[in-house]
């Protein structure tokens, strides 16, 4: 989720996939350096999806 793409961690290539979804618990998420940003983006995405569902 964070850091450079590297052959040492092939899953890091998922950062480039537009439909990748990361499922992570609060304990693991607490180690992310941009945790507040990711939470903000998730809240905004949920608002957008709710608005789109009305159409």
mmCIF entry with sequence, helices, sheets and N, C-alpha, C, O atoms, coordinates in Angstrom:
data_MODEL
# 
_entry.id   MODEL 
# 
_entity.id                         1 
_entity.type                       polymer 
_entity.pdbx_number_of_molecules   1 
# 
_entity_poly.entity_id                      1 
_entity_poly.type                           'polypeptide(L)' 
_entity_poly.nstd_linkage                   no 
_entity_poly.nstd_monomer                   no 
_entity_poly.pdbx_seq_one_letter_code       
;(UNK)(UNK)(UNK)(UNK)(UNK)(UNK)(UNK)(UNK)(UNK)(UNK)(UNK)(UNK)(UNK)(UNK)(UNK)(UNK)
(UNK)(UNK)(UNK)(UNK)(UNK)(UNK)(UNK)(UNK)(UNK)(UNK)(UNK)(UNK)(UNK)(UNK)(UNK)(UNK)
(UNK)(UNK)(UNK)(UNK)(UNK)(UNK)(UNK)(UNK)(UNK)(UNK)(UNK)(UNK)(UNK)(UNK)(UNK)(UNK)
(UNK)(UNK)(UNK)(UNK)(UNK)(UNK)(UNK)
;
_entity_poly.pdbx_seq_one_letter_code_can   XXXXXXXXXXXXXXXXXXXXXXXXXXXXXXXXXXXXXXXXXXXXXXXXXXXXXXX 
_entity_poly.pdbx_strand_id                 A 
# 
loop_
_entity_poly_seq.entity_id 
_entity_poly_seq.num 
_entity_poly_seq.mon_id 
_entity_poly_seq.hetero 
1 1  UNK n 
1 2  UNK n 
1 3  UNK n 
1 4  UNK n 
1 5  UNK n 
1 6  UNK n 
1 7  UNK n 
1 8  UNK n 
1 9  UNK n 
1 10 UNK n 
1 11 UNK n 
1 12 UNK n 
1 13 UNK n 
1 14 UNK n 
1 15 UNK n 
1 16 UNK n 
1 17 UNK n 
1 18 UNK n 
1 19 UNK n 
1 20 UNK n 
1 21 UNK n 
1 22 UNK n 
1 23 UNK n 
1 24 UNK n 
1 25 UNK n 
1 26 UNK n 
1 27 UNK n 
1 28 UNK n 
1 29 UNK n 
1 30 UNK n 
1 31 UNK n 
1 32 UNK n 
1 33 UNK n 
1 34 UNK n 
1 35 UNK n 
1 36 UNK n 
1 37 UNK n 
1 38 UNK n 
1 39 UNK n 
1 40 UNK n 
1 41 UNK n 
1 42 UNK n 
1 43 UNK n 
1 44 UNK n 
1 45 UNK n 
1 46 UNK n 
1 47 UNK n 
1 48 UNK n 
1 49 UNK n 
1 50 UNK n 
1 51 UNK n 
1 52 UNK n 
1 53 UNK n 
1 54 UNK n 
1 55 UNK n 
# 
_struct_asym.id          A 
_struct_asym.entity_id   1 
# 
loop_
_struct_conf.conf_type_id 
_struct_conf.id 
_struct_conf.pdbx_PDB_helix_id 
_struct_conf.beg_label_comp_id 
_struct_conf.beg_label_asym_id 
_struct_conf.beg_label_seq_id 
_struct_conf.pdbx_beg_PDB_ins_code 
_struct_conf.end_label_comp_id 
_struct_conf.end_label_asym_id 
_struct_conf.end_label_seq_id 
_struct_conf.pdbx_end_PDB_ins_code 
_struct_conf.beg_auth_comp_id 
_struct_conf.beg_auth_asym_id 
_struct_conf.beg_auth_seq_id 
_struct_conf.end_auth_comp_id 
_struct_conf.end_auth_asym_id 
_struct_conf.end_auth_seq_id 
_struct_conf.pdbx_PDB_helix_class 
_struct_conf.details 
_struct_conf.pdbx_PDB_helix_length 
HELX_P HELX_P1 AA1 UNK A 10 ? UNK A 16 ? UNK A 10 UNK A 16 5 ? 7  
HELX_P HELX_P2 AA2 UNK A 26 ? UNK A 29 ? UNK A 26 UNK A 29 1 ? 4  
HELX_P HELX_P3 AA3 UNK A 35 ? UNK A 53 ? UNK A 35 UNK A 53 1 ? 19 
# 
_struct_conf_type.id          HELX_P 
_struct_conf_type.criteria    ? 
_struct_conf_type.reference   ? 
# 
loop_
_atom_site.group_PDB 
_atom_site.id 
_atom_site.type_symbol 
_atom_site.label_atom_id 
_atom_site.label_alt_id 
_atom_site.label_comp_id 
_atom_site.label_asym_id 
_atom_site.label_entity_id 
_atom_site.label_seq_id 
_atom_site.pdbx_PDB_ins_code 
_atom_site.Cartn_x 
_atom_site.Cartn_y 
_atom_site.Cartn_z 
_atom_site.occupancy 
_atom_site.B_iso_or_equiv 
_atom_site.pdbx_formal_charge 
_atom_site.auth_seq_id 
_atom_site.auth_comp_id 
_atom_site.auth_asym_id 
_atom_site.auth_atom_id 
_atom_site.pdbx_PDB_model_num 
ATOM 1   N N  . UNK A 1 1  ? 0.823   -1.189 0.000   1.00 0.00 ? 1  UNK A N  1 
ATOM 2   C CA . UNK A 1 1  ? 0.000   0.000  0.000   1.00 0.00 ? 1  UNK A CA 1 
ATOM 3   C C  . UNK A 1 1  ? 0.864   1.248  0.000   1.00 0.00 ? 1  UNK A C  1 
ATOM 4   O O  . UNK A 1 1  ? 0.554   2.229  -0.676  1.00 0.00 ? 1  UNK A O  1 
ATOM 5   N N  . UNK A 1 2  ? 1.919   1.206  0.741   1.00 0.00 ? 2  UNK A N  1 
ATOM 6   C CA . UNK A 1 2  ? 2.837   2.346  0.790   1.00 0.00 ? 2  UNK A CA 1 
ATOM 7   C C  . UNK A 1 2  ? 4.213   1.860  0.369   1.00 0.00 ? 2  UNK A C  1 
ATOM 8   O O  . UNK A 1 2  ? 4.547   0.685  0.521   1.00 0.00 ? 2  UNK A O  1 
ATOM 9   N N  . UNK A 1 3  ? 4.983   2.755  -0.147  1.00 0.00 ? 3  UNK A N  1 
ATOM 10  C CA . UNK A 1 3  ? 6.338   2.400  -0.526  1.00 0.00 ? 3  UNK A CA 1 
ATOM 11  C C  . UNK A 1 3  ? 6.466   2.154  -2.015  1.00 0.00 ? 3  UNK A C  1 
ATOM 12  O O  . UNK A 1 3  ? 5.497   2.218  -2.771  1.00 0.00 ? 3  UNK A O  1 
ATOM 13  N N  . UNK A 1 4  ? 7.669   1.876  -2.399  1.00 0.00 ? 4  UNK A N  1 
ATOM 14  C CA . UNK A 1 4  ? 7.997   1.698  -3.808  1.00 0.00 ? 4  UNK A CA 1 
ATOM 15  C C  . UNK A 1 4  ? 7.547   0.339  -4.331  1.00 0.00 ? 4  UNK A C  1 
ATOM 16  O O  . UNK A 1 4  ? 7.390   -0.619 -3.573  1.00 0.00 ? 4  UNK A O  1 
ATOM 17  N N  . UNK A 1 5  ? 7.343   0.280  -5.645  1.00 0.00 ? 5  UNK A N  1 
ATOM 18  C CA . UNK A 1 5  ? 7.119   -0.996 -6.303  1.00 0.00 ? 5  UNK A CA 1 
ATOM 19  C C  . UNK A 1 5  ? 8.460   -1.723 -6.334  1.00 0.00 ? 5  UNK A C  1 
ATOM 20  O O  . UNK A 1 5  ? 9.491   -1.126 -6.643  1.00 0.00 ? 5  UNK A O  1 
ATOM 21  N N  . UNK A 1 6  ? 8.439   -3.000 -6.016  1.00 0.00 ? 6  UNK A N  1 
ATOM 22  C CA . UNK A 1 6  ? 9.691   -3.736 -5.966  1.00 0.00 ? 6  UNK A CA 1 
ATOM 23  C C  . UNK A 1 6  ? 9.470   -5.208 -6.282  1.00 0.00 ? 6  UNK A C  1 
ATOM 24  O O  . UNK A 1 6  ? 8.443   -5.786 -5.923  1.00 0.00 ? 6  UNK A O  1 
ATOM 25  N N  . UNK A 1 7  ? 10.432  -5.799 -6.948  1.00 0.00 ? 7  UNK A N  1 
ATOM 26  C CA . UNK A 1 7  ? 10.372  -7.229 -7.244  1.00 0.00 ? 7  UNK A CA 1 
ATOM 27  C C  . UNK A 1 7  ? 10.478  -8.046 -5.966  1.00 0.00 ? 7  UNK A C  1 
ATOM 28  O O  . UNK A 1 7  ? 10.053  -9.201 -5.934  1.00 0.00 ? 7  UNK A O  1 
ATOM 29  N N  . UNK A 1 8  ? 11.040  -7.463 -4.914  1.00 0.00 ? 8  UNK A N  1 
ATOM 30  C CA . UNK A 1 8  ? 11.143  -8.158 -3.636  1.00 0.00 ? 8  UNK A CA 1 
ATOM 31  C C  . UNK A 1 8  ? 9.765   -8.385 -3.010  1.00 0.00 ? 8  UNK A C  1 
ATOM 32  O O  . UNK A 1 8  ? 9.586   -9.275 -2.179  1.00 0.00 ? 8  UNK A O  1 
ATOM 33  N N  . UNK A 1 9  ? 8.802   -7.568 -3.422  1.00 0.00 ? 9  UNK A N  1 
ATOM 34  C CA . UNK A 1 9  ? 7.420   -7.713 -2.949  1.00 0.00 ? 9  UNK A CA 1 
ATOM 35  C C  . UNK A 1 9  ? 6.509   -7.606 -4.172  1.00 0.00 ? 9  UNK A C  1 
ATOM 36  O O  . UNK A 1 9  ? 5.980   -6.531 -4.453  1.00 0.00 ? 9  UNK A O  1 
ATOM 37  N N  . UNK A 1 10 ? 6.320   -8.713 -4.905  1.00 0.00 ? 10 UNK A N  1 
ATOM 38  C CA . UNK A 1 10 ? 5.523   -8.659 -6.132  1.00 0.00 ? 10 UNK A CA 1 
ATOM 39  C C  . UNK A 1 10 ? 4.128   -8.062 -5.937  1.00 0.00 ? 10 UNK A C  1 
ATOM 40  O O  . UNK A 1 10 ? 3.589   -7.454 -6.862  1.00 0.00 ? 10 UNK A O  1 
ATOM 41  N N  . UNK A 1 11 ? 3.539   -8.224 -4.761  1.00 0.00 ? 11 UNK A N  1 
ATOM 42  C CA . UNK A 1 11 ? 2.207   -7.668 -4.512  1.00 0.00 ? 11 UNK A CA 1 
ATOM 43  C C  . UNK A 1 11 ? 2.211   -6.146 -4.539  1.00 0.00 ? 11 UNK A C  1 
ATOM 44  O O  . UNK A 1 11 ? 1.147   -5.536 -4.650  1.00 0.00 ? 11 UNK A O  1 
ATOM 45  N N  . UNK A 1 12 ? 3.378   -5.517 -4.441  1.00 0.00 ? 12 UNK A N  1 
ATOM 46  C CA . UNK A 1 12 ? 3.434   -4.060 -4.494  1.00 0.00 ? 12 UNK A CA 1 
ATOM 47  C C  . UNK A 1 12 ? 2.922   -3.536 -5.839  1.00 0.00 ? 12 UNK A C  1 
ATOM 48  O O  . UNK A 1 12 ? 2.517   -2.377 -5.931  1.00 0.00 ? 12 UNK A O  1 
ATOM 49  N N  . UNK A 1 13 ? 2.935   -4.369 -6.880  1.00 0.00 ? 13 UNK A N  1 
ATOM 50  C CA . UNK A 1 13 ? 2.419   -3.964 -8.187  1.00 0.00 ? 13 UNK A CA 1 
ATOM 51  C C  . UNK A 1 13 ? 0.917   -3.686 -8.131  1.00 0.00 ? 13 UNK A C  1 
ATOM 52  O O  . UNK A 1 13 ? 0.392   -3.003 -9.011  1.00 0.00 ? 13 UNK A O  1 
ATOM 53  N N  . UNK A 1 14 ? 0.223   -4.193 -7.131  1.00 0.00 ? 14 UNK A N  1 
ATOM 54  C CA . UNK A 1 14 ? -1.211  -3.943 -6.990  1.00 0.00 ? 14 UNK A CA 1 
ATOM 55  C C  . UNK A 1 14 ? -1.506  -2.460 -6.773  1.00 0.00 ? 14 UNK A C  1 
ATOM 56  O O  . UNK A 1 14 ? -2.631  -2.014 -6.994  1.00 0.00 ? 14 UNK A O  1 
ATOM 57  N N  . UNK A 1 15 ? -0.511  -1.701 -6.345  1.00 0.00 ? 15 UNK A N  1 
ATOM 58  C CA . UNK A 1 15 ? -0.693  -0.261 -6.177  1.00 0.00 ? 15 UNK A CA 1 
ATOM 59  C C  . UNK A 1 15 ? -1.080  0.410  -7.495  1.00 0.00 ? 15 UNK A C  1 
ATOM 60  O O  . UNK A 1 15 ? -1.685  1.482  -7.495  1.00 0.00 ? 15 UNK A O  1 
ATOM 61  N N  . UNK A 1 16 ? -0.734  -0.216 -8.608  1.00 0.00 ? 16 UNK A N  1 
ATOM 62  C CA . UNK A 1 16 ? -1.013  0.348  -9.923  1.00 0.00 ? 16 UNK A CA 1 
ATOM 63  C C  . UNK A 1 16 ? -2.388  -0.040 -10.457 1.00 0.00 ? 16 UNK A C  1 
ATOM 64  O O  . UNK A 1 16 ? -2.847  0.525  -11.449 1.00 0.00 ? 16 UNK A O  1 
ATOM 65  N N  . UNK A 1 17 ? -3.038  -0.982 -9.818  1.00 0.00 ? 17 UNK A N  1 
ATOM 66  C CA . UNK A 1 17 ? -4.321  -1.477 -10.315 1.00 0.00 ? 17 UNK A CA 1 
ATOM 67  C C  . UNK A 1 17 ? -5.450  -0.573 -9.840  1.00 0.00 ? 17 UNK A C  1 
ATOM 68  O O  . UNK A 1 17 ? -5.586  -0.328 -8.642  1.00 0.00 ? 17 UNK A O  1 
ATOM 69  N N  . UNK A 1 18 ? -6.262  -0.075 -10.773 1.00 0.00 ? 18 UNK A N  1 
ATOM 70  C CA . UNK A 1 18 ? -7.297  0.890  -10.413 1.00 0.00 ? 18 UNK A CA 1 
ATOM 71  C C  . UNK A 1 18 ? -8.438  0.283  -9.607  1.00 0.00 ? 18 UNK A C  1 
ATOM 72  O O  . UNK A 1 18 ? -9.191  1.015  -8.964  1.00 0.00 ? 18 UNK A O  1 
ATOM 73  N N  . UNK A 1 19 ? -8.581  -1.038 -9.628  1.00 0.00 ? 19 UNK A N  1 
ATOM 74  C CA . UNK A 1 19 ? -9.681  -1.683 -8.911  1.00 0.00 ? 19 UNK A CA 1 
ATOM 75  C C  . UNK A 1 19 ? -9.221  -2.508 -7.717  1.00 0.00 ? 19 UNK A C  1 
ATOM 76  O O  . UNK A 1 19 ? -9.987  -3.316 -7.193  1.00 0.00 ? 19 UNK A O  1 
ATOM 77  N N  . UNK A 1 20 ? -7.994  -2.315 -7.288  1.00 0.00 ? 20 UNK A N  1 
ATOM 78  C CA . UNK A 1 20 ? -7.493  -3.058 -6.129  1.00 0.00 ? 20 UNK A CA 1 
ATOM 79  C C  . UNK A 1 20 ? -8.170  -2.535 -4.860  1.00 0.00 ? 20 UNK A C  1 
ATOM 80  O O  . UNK A 1 20 ? -8.397  -1.334 -4.713  1.00 0.00 ? 20 UNK A O  1 
ATOM 81  N N  . UNK A 1 21 ? -8.483  -3.443 -3.963  1.00 0.00 ? 21 UNK A N  1 
ATOM 82  C CA . UNK A 1 21 ? -9.102  -3.087 -2.682  1.00 0.00 ? 21 UNK A CA 1 
ATOM 83  C C  . UNK A 1 21 ? -8.249  -3.700 -1.584  1.00 0.00 ? 21 UNK A C  1 
ATOM 84  O O  . UNK A 1 21 ? -7.919  -4.885 -1.626  1.00 0.00 ? 21 UNK A O  1 
ATOM 85  N N  . UNK A 1 22 ? -7.903  -2.898 -0.622  1.00 0.00 ? 22 UNK A N  1 
ATOM 86  C CA . UNK A 1 22 ? -7.131  -3.371 0.517   1.00 0.00 ? 22 UNK A CA 1 
ATOM 87  C C  . UNK A 1 22 ? -8.061  -3.522 1.705   1.00 0.00 ? 22 UNK A C  1 
ATOM 88  O O  . UNK A 1 22 ? -8.782  -2.591 2.064   1.00 0.00 ? 22 UNK A O  1 
ATOM 89  N N  . UNK A 1 23 ? -8.042  -4.694 2.311   1.00 0.00 ? 23 UNK A N  1 
ATOM 90  C CA . UNK A 1 23 ? -8.830  -4.945 3.517   1.00 0.00 ? 23 UNK A CA 1 
ATOM 91  C C  . UNK A 1 23 ? -7.827  -5.088 4.653   1.00 0.00 ? 23 UNK A C  1 
ATOM 92  O O  . UNK A 1 23 ? -6.968  -5.970 4.641   1.00 0.00 ? 23 UNK A O  1 
ATOM 93  N N  . UNK A 1 24 ? -7.958  -4.200 5.635   1.00 0.00 ? 24 UNK A N  1 
ATOM 94  C CA . UNK A 1 24 ? -6.954  -4.151 6.703   1.00 0.00 ? 24 UNK A CA 1 
ATOM 95  C C  . UNK A 1 24 ? -7.638  -3.800 8.019   1.00 0.00 ? 24 UNK A C  1 
ATOM 96  O O  . UNK A 1 24 ? -8.566  -2.991 8.043   1.00 0.00 ? 24 UNK A O  1 
ATOM 97  N N  . UNK A 1 25 ? -7.186  -4.398 9.098   1.00 0.00 ? 25 UNK A N  1 
ATOM 98  C CA . UNK A 1 25 ? -7.793  -4.086 10.397  1.00 0.00 ? 25 UNK A CA 1 
ATOM 99  C C  . UNK A 1 25 ? -7.131  -2.845 11.005  1.00 0.00 ? 25 UNK A C  1 
ATOM 100 O O  . UNK A 1 25 ? -6.090  -2.382 10.538  1.00 0.00 ? 25 UNK A O  1 
ATOM 101 N N  . UNK A 1 26 ? -7.760  -2.326 12.048  1.00 0.00 ? 26 UNK A N  1 
ATOM 102 C CA . UNK A 1 26 ? -7.270  -1.077 12.667  1.00 0.00 ? 26 UNK A CA 1 
ATOM 103 C C  . UNK A 1 26 ? -5.851  -1.212 13.213  1.00 0.00 ? 26 UNK A C  1 
ATOM 104 O O  . UNK A 1 26 ? -5.059  -0.275 13.120  1.00 0.00 ? 26 UNK A O  1 
ATOM 105 N N  . UNK A 1 27 ? -5.529  -2.362 13.776  1.00 0.00 ? 27 UNK A N  1 
ATOM 106 C CA . UNK A 1 27 ? -4.184  -2.551 14.336  1.00 0.00 ? 27 UNK A CA 1 
ATOM 107 C C  . UNK A 1 27 ? -3.121  -2.463 13.247  1.00 0.00 ? 27 UNK A C  1 
ATOM 108 O O  . UNK A 1 27 ? -2.101  -1.798 13.427  1.00 0.00 ? 27 UNK A O  1 
ATOM 109 N N  . UNK A 1 28 ? -3.354  -3.126 12.123  1.00 0.00 ? 28 UNK A N  1 
ATOM 110 C CA . UNK A 1 28 ? -2.402  -3.065 11.020  1.00 0.00 ? 28 UNK A CA 1 
ATOM 111 C C  . UNK A 1 28 ? -2.395  -1.676 10.392  1.00 0.00 ? 28 UNK A C  1 
ATOM 112 O O  . UNK A 1 28 ? -1.336  -1.167 10.026  1.00 0.00 ? 28 UNK A O  1 
ATOM 113 N N  . UNK A 1 29 ? -3.569  -1.059 10.264  1.00 0.00 ? 29 UNK A N  1 
ATOM 114 C CA . UNK A 1 29 ? -3.667  0.268  9.664   1.00 0.00 ? 29 UNK A CA 1 
ATOM 115 C C  . UNK A 1 29 ? -2.928  1.316  10.492  1.00 0.00 ? 29 UNK A C  1 
ATOM 116 O O  . UNK A 1 29 ? -2.474  2.326  9.953   1.00 0.00 ? 29 UNK A O  1 
ATOM 117 N N  . UNK A 1 30 ? -2.806  1.085  11.779  1.00 0.00 ? 30 UNK A N  1 
ATOM 118 C CA . UNK A 1 30 ? -2.132  2.056  12.640  1.00 0.00 ? 30 UNK A CA 1 
ATOM 119 C C  . UNK A 1 30 ? -0.663  2.229  12.263  1.00 0.00 ? 30 UNK A C  1 
ATOM 120 O O  . UNK A 1 30 ? -0.035  3.211  12.656  1.00 0.00 ? 30 UNK A O  1 
ATOM 121 N N  . UNK A 1 31 ? -0.118  1.288  11.512  1.00 0.00 ? 31 UNK A N  1 
ATOM 122 C CA . UNK A 1 31 ? 1.288   1.358  11.084  1.00 0.00 ? 31 UNK A CA 1 
ATOM 123 C C  . UNK A 1 31 ? 1.475   2.156  9.797   1.00 0.00 ? 31 UNK A C  1 
ATOM 124 O O  . UNK A 1 31 ? 2.608   2.451  9.415   1.00 0.00 ? 31 UNK A O  1 
ATOM 125 N N  . UNK A 1 32 ? 0.378   2.509  9.125   1.00 0.00 ? 32 UNK A N  1 
ATOM 126 C CA . UNK A 1 32 ? 0.484   3.261  7.883   1.00 0.00 ? 32 UNK A CA 1 
ATOM 127 C C  . UNK A 1 32 ? 0.832   4.715  8.169   1.00 0.00 ? 32 UNK A C  1 
ATOM 128 O O  . UNK A 1 32 ? 0.302   5.315  9.105   1.00 0.00 ? 32 UNK A O  1 
ATOM 129 N N  . UNK A 1 33 ? 1.721   5.277  7.362   1.00 0.00 ? 33 UNK A N  1 
ATOM 130 C CA . UNK A 1 33 ? 2.126   6.663  7.609   1.00 0.00 ? 33 UNK A CA 1 
ATOM 131 C C  . UNK A 1 33 ? 1.052   7.658  7.177   1.00 0.00 ? 33 UNK A C  1 
ATOM 132 O O  . UNK A 1 33 ? 0.974   8.755  7.731   1.00 0.00 ? 33 UNK A O  1 
ATOM 133 N N  . UNK A 1 34 ? 0.225   7.293  6.198   1.00 0.00 ? 34 UNK A N  1 
ATOM 134 C CA . UNK A 1 34 ? -0.818  8.194  5.702   1.00 0.00 ? 34 UNK A CA 1 
ATOM 135 C C  . UNK A 1 34 ? -2.209  7.713  6.104   1.00 0.00 ? 34 UNK A C  1 
ATOM 136 O O  . UNK A 1 34 ? -3.163  7.878  5.345   1.00 0.00 ? 34 UNK A O  1 
ATOM 137 N N  . UNK A 1 35 ? -2.331  7.129  7.277   1.00 0.00 ? 35 UNK A N  1 
ATOM 138 C CA . UNK A 1 35 ? -3.588  6.526  7.735   1.00 0.00 ? 35 UNK A CA 1 
ATOM 139 C C  . UNK A 1 35 ? -4.764  7.508  7.679   1.00 0.00 ? 35 UNK A C  1 
ATOM 140 O O  . UNK A 1 35 ? -5.842  7.147  7.206   1.00 0.00 ? 35 UNK A O  1 
ATOM 141 N N  . UNK A 1 36 ? -4.577  8.718  8.146   1.00 0.00 ? 36 UNK A N  1 
ATOM 142 C CA . UNK A 1 36 ? -5.669  9.697  8.153   1.00 0.00 ? 36 UNK A CA 1 
ATOM 143 C C  . UNK A 1 36 ? -6.135  10.022 6.731   1.00 0.00 ? 36 UNK A C  1 
ATOM 144 O O  . UNK A 1 36 ? -7.330  10.193 6.488   1.00 0.00 ? 36 UNK A O  1 
ATOM 145 N N  . UNK A 1 37 ? -5.198  10.104 5.809   1.00 0.00 ? 37 UNK A N  1 
ATOM 146 C CA . UNK A 1 37 ? -5.550  10.363 4.414   1.00 0.00 ? 37 UNK A CA 1 
ATOM 147 C C  . UNK A 1 37 ? -6.386  9.219  3.854   1.00 0.00 ? 37 UNK A C  1 
ATOM 148 O O  . UNK A 1 37 ? -7.398  9.461  3.198   1.00 0.00 ? 37 UNK A O  1 
ATOM 149 N N  . UNK A 1 38 ? -5.980  7.984  4.102   1.00 0.00 ? 38 UNK A N  1 
ATOM 150 C CA . UNK A 1 38 ? -6.717  6.829  3.578   1.00 0.00 ? 38 UNK A CA 1 
ATOM 151 C C  . UNK A 1 38 ? -8.124  6.761  4.168   1.00 0.00 ? 38 UNK A C  1 
ATOM 152 O O  . UNK A 1 38 ? -9.075  6.421  3.465   1.00 0.00 ? 38 UNK A O  1 
ATOM 153 N N  . UNK A 1 39 ? -8.258  7.078  5.433   1.00 0.00 ? 39 UNK A N  1 
ATOM 154 C CA . UNK A 1 39 ? -9.583  7.081  6.054   1.00 0.00 ? 39 UNK A CA 1 
ATOM 155 C C  . UNK A 1 39 ? -10.462 8.163  5.429   1.00 0.00 ? 39 UNK A C  1 
ATOM 156 O O  . UNK A 1 39 ? -11.648 7.941  5.187   1.00 0.00 ? 39 UNK A O  1 
ATOM 157 N N  . UNK A 1 40 ? -9.882  9.325  5.172   1.00 0.00 ? 40 UNK A N  1 
ATOM 158 C CA . UNK A 1 40 ? -10.628 10.419 4.543   1.00 0.00 ? 40 UNK A CA 1 
ATOM 159 C C  . UNK A 1 40 ? -11.109 10.000 3.148   1.00 0.00 ? 40 UNK A C  1 
ATOM 160 O O  . UNK A 1 40 ? -12.268 10.227 2.799   1.00 0.00 ? 40 UNK A O  1 
ATOM 161 N N  . UNK A 1 41 ? -10.244 9.402  2.367   1.00 0.00 ? 41 UNK A N  1 
ATOM 162 C CA . UNK A 1 41 ? -10.601 8.967  1.019   1.00 0.00 ? 41 UNK A CA 1 
ATOM 163 C C  . UNK A 1 41 ? -11.715 7.928  1.078   1.00 0.00 ? 41 UNK A C  1 
ATOM 164 O O  . UNK A 1 41 ? -12.627 7.963  0.253   1.00 0.00 ? 41 UNK A O  1 
ATOM 165 N N  . UNK A 1 42 ? -11.660 7.016  2.023   1.00 0.00 ? 42 UNK A N  1 
ATOM 166 C CA . UNK A 1 42 ? -12.717 6.001  2.147   1.00 0.00 ? 42 UNK A CA 1 
ATOM 167 C C  . UNK A 1 42 ? -14.065 6.639  2.481   1.00 0.00 ? 42 UNK A C  1 
ATOM 168 O O  . UNK A 1 42 ? -15.088 6.258  1.912   1.00 0.00 ? 42 UNK A O  1 
ATOM 169 N N  . UNK A 1 43 ? -14.073 7.596  3.391   1.00 0.00 ? 43 UNK A N  1 
ATOM 170 C CA . UNK A 1 43 ? -15.316 8.291  3.739   1.00 0.00 ? 43 UNK A CA 1 
ATOM 171 C C  . UNK A 1 43 ? -15.880 9.000  2.511   1.00 0.00 ? 43 UNK A C  1 
ATOM 172 O O  . UNK A 1 43 ? -17.080 8.919  2.248   1.00 0.00 ? 43 UNK A O  1 
ATOM 173 N N  . UNK A 1 44 ? -15.033 9.691  1.763   1.00 0.00 ? 44 UNK A N  1 
ATOM 174 C CA . UNK A 1 44 ? -15.486 10.408 0.573   1.00 0.00 ? 44 UNK A CA 1 
ATOM 175 C C  . UNK A 1 44 ? -15.975 9.447  -0.504  1.00 0.00 ? 44 UNK A C  1 
ATOM 176 O O  . UNK A 1 44 ? -16.952 9.744  -1.191  1.00 0.00 ? 44 UNK A O  1 
ATOM 177 N N  . UNK A 1 45 ? -15.320 8.310  -0.663  1.00 0.00 ? 45 UNK A N  1 
ATOM 178 C CA . UNK A 1 45 ? -15.770 7.311  -1.634  1.00 0.00 ? 45 UNK A CA 1 
ATOM 179 C C  . UNK A 1 45 ? -17.142 6.774  -1.265  1.00 0.00 ? 45 UNK A C  1 
ATOM 180 O O  . UNK A 1 45 ? -17.989 6.587  -2.138  1.00 0.00 ? 45 UNK A O  1 
ATOM 181 N N  . UNK A 1 46 ? -17.370 6.525  0.015   1.00 0.00 ? 46 UNK A N  1 
ATOM 182 C CA . UNK A 1 46 ? -18.670 6.022  0.457   1.00 0.00 ? 46 UNK A CA 1 
ATOM 183 C C  . UNK A 1 46 ? -19.768 7.051  0.206   1.00 0.00 ? 46 UNK A C  1 
ATOM 184 O O  . UNK A 1 46 ? -20.876 6.684  -0.186  1.00 0.00 ? 46 UNK A O  1 
ATOM 185 N N  . UNK A 1 47 ? -19.479 8.331  0.427   1.00 0.00 ? 47 UNK A N  1 
ATOM 186 C CA . UNK A 1 47 ? -20.446 9.394  0.145   1.00 0.00 ? 47 UNK A CA 1 
ATOM 187 C C  . UNK A 1 47 ? -20.783 9.427  -1.345  1.00 0.00 ? 47 UNK A C  1 
ATOM 188 O O  . UNK A 1 47 ? -21.948 9.545  -1.726  1.00 0.00 ? 47 UNK A O  1 
ATOM 189 N N  . UNK A 1 48 ? -19.752 9.322  -2.180  1.00 0.00 ? 48 UNK A N  1 
ATOM 190 C CA . UNK A 1 48 ? -19.955 9.335  -3.623  1.00 0.00 ? 48 UNK A CA 1 
ATOM 191 C C  . UNK A 1 48 ? -20.812 8.139  -4.061  1.00 0.00 ? 48 UNK A C  1 
ATOM 192 O O  . UNK A 1 48 ? -21.744 8.293  -4.851  1.00 0.00 ? 48 UNK A O  1 
ATOM 193 N N  . UNK A 1 49 ? -20.493 6.964  -3.550  1.00 0.00 ? 49 UNK A N  1 
ATOM 194 C CA . UNK A 1 49 ? -21.274 5.778  -3.904  1.00 0.00 ? 49 UNK A CA 1 
ATOM 195 C C  . UNK A 1 49 ? -22.726 5.912  -3.472  1.00 0.00 ? 49 UNK A C  1 
ATOM 196 O O  . UNK A 1 49 ? -23.628 5.472  -4.185  1.00 0.00 ? 49 UNK A O  1 
ATOM 197 N N  . UNK A 1 50 ? -22.956 6.505  -2.332  1.00 0.00 ? 50 UNK A N  1 
ATOM 198 C CA . UNK A 1 50 ? -24.329 6.696  -1.853  1.00 0.00 ? 50 UNK A CA 1 
ATOM 199 C C  . UNK A 1 50 ? -25.074 7.651  -2.769  1.00 0.00 ? 50 UNK A C  1 
ATOM 200 O O  . UNK A 1 50 ? -26.245 7.429  -3.075  1.00 0.00 ? 50 UNK A O  1 
ATOM 201 N N  . UNK A 1 51 ? -24.413 8.703  -3.206  1.00 0.00 ? 51 UNK A N  1 
ATOM 202 C CA . UNK A 1 51 ? -25.056 9.653  -4.122  1.00 0.00 ? 51 UNK A CA 1 
ATOM 203 C C  . UNK A 1 51 ? -25.338 9.006  -5.473  1.00 0.00 ? 51 UNK A C  1 
ATOM 204 O O  . UNK A 1 51 ? -26.395 9.241  -6.060  1.00 0.00 ? 51 UNK A O  1 
ATOM 205 N N  . UNK A 1 52 ? -24.413 8.199  -5.970  1.00 0.00 ? 52 UNK A N  1 
ATOM 206 C CA . UNK A 1 52 ? -24.603 7.532  -7.255  1.00 0.00 ? 52 UNK A CA 1 
ATOM 207 C C  . UNK A 1 52 ? -25.723 6.490  -7.190  1.00 0.00 ? 52 UNK A C  1 
ATOM 208 O O  . UNK A 1 52 ? -26.413 6.256  -8.182  1.00 0.00 ? 52 UNK A O  1 
ATOM 209 N N  . UNK A 1 53 ? -25.899 5.879  -6.047  1.00 0.00 ? 53 UNK A N  1 
ATOM 210 C CA . UNK A 1 53 ? -26.937 4.861  -5.889  1.00 0.00 ? 53 UNK A CA 1 
ATOM 211 C C  . UNK A 1 53 ? -28.341 5.457  -6.007  1.00 0.00 ? 53 UNK A C  1 
ATOM 212 O O  . UNK A 1 53 ? -29.297 4.735  -6.287  1.00 0.00 ? 53 UNK A O  1 
ATOM 213 N N  . UNK A 1 54 ? -28.467 6.754  -5.798  1.00 0.00 ? 54 UNK A N  1 
ATOM 214 C CA . UNK A 1 54 ? -29.764 7.429  -5.886  1.00 0.00 ? 54 UNK A CA 1 
ATOM 215 C C  . UNK A 1 54 ? -30.217 7.596  -7.333  1.00 0.00 ? 54 UNK A C  1 
ATOM 216 O O  . UNK A 1 54 ? -31.396 7.845  -7.583  1.00 0.00 ? 54 UNK A O  1 
ATOM 217 N N  . UNK A 1 55 ? -29.305 7.464  -8.280  1.00 0.00 ? 55 UNK A N  1 
ATOM 218 C CA . UNK A 1 55 ? -29.652 7.656  -9.696  1.00 0.00 ? 55 UNK A CA 1 
ATOM 219 C C  . UNK A 1 55 ? -30.144 6.404  -10.326 1.00 0.00 ? 55 UNK A C  1 
ATOM 220 O O  . UNK A 1 55 ? -30.477 6.400  -11.512 1.00 0.00 ? 55 UNK A O  1 
# 
